[in-house]
Amino acid sequence: AQSVTQLDSHVSVSEGTPVLLRCNYSSSYSPSLFWYVQHPNKGLQLLLKYTSAATLVKGINGFEAEFKKSETSFHLTKPSAHMSDAAEYFCVVSDLYTGRRALTFGSGTRLQVQP
Amino acid sequence: ETGVTQSPTHLIKTRGQQVTLRCSSQSGHNTVSWYQQALGQGPQFIFQYYREEENGRGNFPPRFSGLQFPNYSSELNVNALELDDSALYLCASSFPQGASTDTQYFGPGTRLTVL
C-alpha cells in the first residue's frame, strides 16, 4: 500500500526567503511522486513530478524537489518565496501495485507568505 | 486545447437525495478519475474509468457510482446523500502511458453541500 506524510500542516515564510515543504512517502512498488498546488477556491495544479529519470526535479514557478530513496523523502523547495505562492500544497504518490493509477494525497501543507 | 471542465460549480442537496456530477475530460484523454476532498483534507480517490470500464475503486460505498461515455466524459452519481458527503468533488483526466508516470489534470471541482 502507498501512503504520504506531509510533516508540516502550516509553514509561514517571509517574502524573498527560501521555502521548504517536507514530504515522506511509503510505496510497495516503484513510485511516481508529484507535488500539486491548490489556490483558494481553485482546482489542483501540477507543480512537478518524479518518474525515476532524475532525482532532482524542476517544476513550474521556480519550485524543485529532490527524490531521496534512502530517506523515502520528496521535499519541495523554492529559493525565494513570492506572495503569489501562498496556497495549499499536496505531496502525492502513485504506483501500479494494484494495477491502477490512483493518486494518494498527503493531508496538505498550507504555505503563508508574509510581506 | 480544452482543459478538464466540471458541472455544476456548486450544488445544495438534502439528506437522502441523489446527485449527479459531470466531468468533461481534456482533449485526447481516455481516463477519468474522481476524488472527494473534505474541508481541510487532501483529496481521496473514489474510482477511475478507463475506456468506459471501472479501472479501480477506493474505499467508498456502492452508493457512489459512475459512468464513462464513448467521448470519455464521465458522471459521478451519489445516492442516499449523507451529511458527510459534503465536500469538493474533483475530476481528473489522463492518458495512460504504460507506466506509473501519467499525469492527472484536474478540473475546478464541484462543491456539494448536503443539508
Interface residues (C-beta under 8 A of the other chain):
Chain A: Y29 S30 P31 S32 F34 Y36 K42 G43 L44 Q45 L46 K49 T51 F90 S94 D95 L96 T98 G99 R100 R101 A102 L103 T104 F105 G106 S107 G108
Chain B: V4 T31 S33 Y35 G40 Q41 G42 P43 Q44 F45 Q48 N55 G56 G58 L90 A92 S94 P96 A99 S100 T101 D102 T103 Q104 Y105 F106 G107 P108 G109
